[in-house]
Amino acid sequence: MRVTRPSSAEDAIWRAVEEAQCAGWTAKQFKREVAQAWKEQMERQAKWDADTLRK
């Protein structure tokens, strides 16, 4: 099955890539920023999950 309309997640990714390119970021900088943001999001989610389980 071929997707003809991008999802909102795909749109957000492309916007982030375009903004990074406009800001002059290298691919390495972009990867580092994405990895850091993902790590922070996962840490927040893990804390929320742990807090929820304690209730």
Backbone torsions as a table, in degrees:
resi	resn	phi	psi	omega
1	MET	NA	129.1	-178.6
2	ARG	-100.5	131.5	178.4
3	VAL	-85.8	126.2	-179.6
4	THR	-101.5	-17.0	-179.6
5	ARG	-123.0	122.6	-178.7
6	PRO	-66.9	150.6	177.6
7	SER	-77.4	168.2	177.8
8	SER	-64.0	-31.6	177.8
9	ALA	-66.1	-43.5	178.2
10	GLU	-63.4	-40.9	177.0
11	ASP	-60.2	-43.7	-179.6
12	ALA	-64.2	-39.2	178.9
13	ILE	-63.4	-46.8	-179.6
14	TRP	-64.6	-37.2	176.8
15	ARG	-62.5	-42.7	179.5
16	ALA	-63.5	-41.6	178.6
17	VAL	-63.0	-46.3	-179.7
18	GLU	-62.8	-42.0	178.8
19	GLU	-64.5	-40.1	178.6
20	ALA	-64.3	-42.0	178.4
21	GLN	-63.1	-43.0	179.0
22	CYS	-64.1	-32.2	179.6
23	ALA	-80.2	-5.8	178.1
24	GLY	84.1	16.2	179.5
25	TRP	-69.5	147.3	171.5
26	THR	-84.0	167.1	177.4
27	ALA	-60.5	-37.4	-179.9
28	LYS	-64.7	-42.7	177.9
29	GLN	-62.3	-43.0	-179.4
30	PHE	-62.0	-46.4	179.2
31	LYS	-60.4	-41.3	-179.7
32	ARG	-64.2	-44.2	179.5
33	GLU	-64.6	-42.5	178.9
34	VAL	-64.0	-44.2	179.6
35	ALA	-61.8	-41.6	179.7
36	GLN	-65.9	-43.6	179.2
37	ALA	-63.3	-40.8	179.2
38	TRP	-63.8	-43.8	179.0
39	LYS	-60.1	-46.4	-179.9
40	GLU	-63.4	-40.2	178.4
41	GLN	-64.0	-43.4	179.8
42	MET	-65.3	-38.2	177.5
43	GLU	-64.6	-43.1	177.7
44	ARG	-62.1	-42.4	-179.6
45	GLN	-65.3	-41.8	179.1
46	ALA	-63.6	-41.1	178.1
47	LYS	-63.8	-44.3	179.4
48	TRP	-61.9	-44.7	178.9
49	ASP	-60.5	-44.8	-179.9
50	ALA	-63.6	-42.8	178.3
51	ASP	-63.0	-38.8	179.9
52	THR	-65.9	-40.6	-179.9
53	LEU	-67.2	-28.7	-179.5
54	ARG	-73.0	-19.8	-176.2
55	LYS	-72.7	NA	NA
